[in-house]
Amino acid sequence: MKQDSEFGYKTRQILNEGLERIDDKATRRLYEARQAALRIQRQPISVLRLAGFEQAIDFGLGRHIRTVFAAAALMIGATGTYYWNAYSQAQEYEEIDSALLADELPPSAYLDKGFHAWLERGSDSSSE
C-alpha cells in the first residue's frame, strides 16, 4: 500500500515537472478533450433512451431498469409456478374424488380403522 502511494506521488511530480514545458495550444487541446470526455461519461446509456423515455431516465429509472425488469420476471415466474402447481393438485384431487364416487363402497367404510389396515395389508401383498 505504501509503495502504491509513493509511486503515485513520484508520478505526479514527474508530470508536474513536464507541465511547464507544454505550450498553451497543447494545454488548451488537452483541456477541451478532457471536458468532452467528461460530458460523454455523464450521459447514461439506456434502452429507455432508445425507446424515447428520456424523462424517465432523468428521474433515475434508467439506472435500475434491469433490476426492475428482473424482479418483474421473477414475480411473474413465481406466480405462474404457484398457479401451475395448484392446477396440478386440483387435477389429482379430481381423480381421487372421481374414483371414490365411482366406487361401490359406502363413505362410512372409509372411516373405519380396520378398513385402512386391510388396505395396507392388501397393498403389501400385491406389491410382492
Residue pairs with C-beta under 8 A, 6 or more apart in sequence:
22 30
44 57
44 62
44 63
46 57
46 62
46 63
46 65
47 65
48 54
48 56
48 57
48 61
48 62
48 65
49 57
49 62
53 61
53 62
56 62
61 68
100 107
100 110
109 115
